[in-house]
Amino acid sequence: MHLNLVELALRGGEHYERAFALEVEPILLGGASFQVSVPEGVCVAVDRVTGGYLVKVALTATVYGPCMRCLKDTRLEVVAEQEEFAPTAGGQWDPAELSEFITDLVVDVDSLAREAVVLALPFQPLCSEECKGLCPHCGADLNLGPCGCEGVEPDLRWEGLRGLLERREEAE
């Protein structure tokens, strides 16, 4: 979905707002795929300001994917907002300062909304804050209780450090 800002014919101080249906492509985080649903669509607001347009998108998305600790399916509600400035005199701006979602005053609403969702996602999506994850040795789900595995023998290269720590504890 593309929105041409020039066709809105906004004059200084005027405002435009509209909701659009939106389908967001799956998001890849840490090698895992997350499906995104935006049932209410995306709200796009445009304000004509000095020197250009201020474009805002706001949406509520439901994101489905694996918990990053235990790998169980999880569902997250994400409230996402993004704001971009589109100057009318683009030649006066460094290209690095311009939005990659607005080209020749045409807004790529789908990409801008997707970016807003990605930025609103937590660093590690979890099924719950209390999730204990998986045992690093046997892979058992620690949320169901202790795994009972013996674990792995400690790396002998760390024995010198372990000895220092034990002597420090004895001195205290």
N, C-alpha and C positions, 0 to 999 in steps of 0.2 A: 504494500500500500504506500503510495507516494502522495505527498501534499505539496502543491505548488503555492508558495507564499505570495508570489506576485498576483496570482489569480484571486486571492482573498481580497485584494484592493483595500487593505487597511490603511487608514491615515494615522498620524501620530496620536498615541494614547488610546487607540481603539483596541478591542479585545475580540478574539474568536475562540470558541470552544466547541468541541464535538467529540463524541465517543465513536470508536471504530471497532468492528470485529477484528480479532487478531488470532492468528495461529503462529505459535513460536516453535521453531525447530528445536530438537533435543540439544541439550547443553552437555558438553564434555568437561568434567572436572576430575582431575587426578586419574584419568583413564576410565572413569565410570560415566555412563550415560544417564542423564536426568531428563525425564519427560516433563513438559510444561503445559499446563492448562490455564487459559485465561477466559473463563466463562463470561465475565462481564465486559470484556474487551478493554481497550486502552482509551483513556481520556487524553485528548491533545488540546492544549491551550496555547494560543499564539497572541503575544502582545507586541504591538508596533511601538518600538522605543527609538530614542535618538540613535541614529546610525544603523538601524537594522531591525531585526525581529528577535524576540525572546521566545523560544519554543520549549514547552514543558510537556512531558508525558508522565502519566501516573496510572498505575494498574495494580491489581491484586492478583497474584498468580498462585496456583497450587503446583508444587514441584514434587515429582515422584522419582525415587531412585534409591540406591543402597546407602545404608548407614555406613559411615567411613570407619567405624570401629568393629561392628559385628556383622556387617554385610546384609542384614535383614532389610526388606523393603521398608521404606519410610516415606512419609508424606509431610511436606512443609508448606505453610502458608507464608507467602512473601509479599510484602508491600514494597513496591518499587517506584521510584521517581527519578527522573533525569531532566536536566535543563541544559539547553544549548543556545548559543547566540549565533545568529546568522547576519553578518554585516551586509549592508546594501552596497558598500564600496569595498569589495573584496580585495582589490589591488593594493590597498593601503595596509593590509594585514600580512603577516608572515604566514605562509601556508601551514606551518606547524601549529599555529594558534587557531586555525579554522576547524570546525567540526567535520569529522569524516562522514557524518550522517546527513549532511546538508551540502548538496552540490548545485550550484547555479540557482540558489534559493528554492530548491526542491528537496523536501525532507523525506528520507527513507524511514517511515514510521515503524515498520516491522523491525528493522535493524536497531533503531534507537530504543525501542521497547525491549528488545532482547538484551541489549547491553545493560539496560536498567535492571533487568531481572538478574543477570550475572553478577552485577555489582552489589545487589541486595542479598545474595545468597551468603550464608555463613561460610567461613573458611573451610570447615569440616562439617558437612551436614550429618546430624546424628539423629537416631531414633528417639533418644532422650538424653538429657544431661548426665544421668546416672549410668549410662551404658558402660559396661565393663569391657566390652570387646571380646576378642578371641585370644586364647592362649597362644603365645608366640611359638610354643614348642609343638603342641599336638593339635592346635586348631579348634579346640572345644570352645563352645559358647560359655563364657564366664558369667553371663547373666543368669544361667540356669544353675549355677553353683560351681564349686571348685572342680577342676578337671581331674585331679588326682595323679597327673603325670609327674614323673620324677624330674622333669626338666632336662636341661643339658648340663654336662659337666662344665664348670667354669674354665675360661681360657687361661692356661698356665702363664701366659705372658703378663697377666695382671697380678700375679702372686706377690711381686715386690711391692706394689702399691697397697695390696691388701694387708701385708705385713706392717707397713707404715701406719695405716689406719688403725690396726689392732693395737700397736704400741701407743698411739695417741690416745685411744680410748682407755687403755690401762693407766696412762699418766693422769688422766682426769679423775 
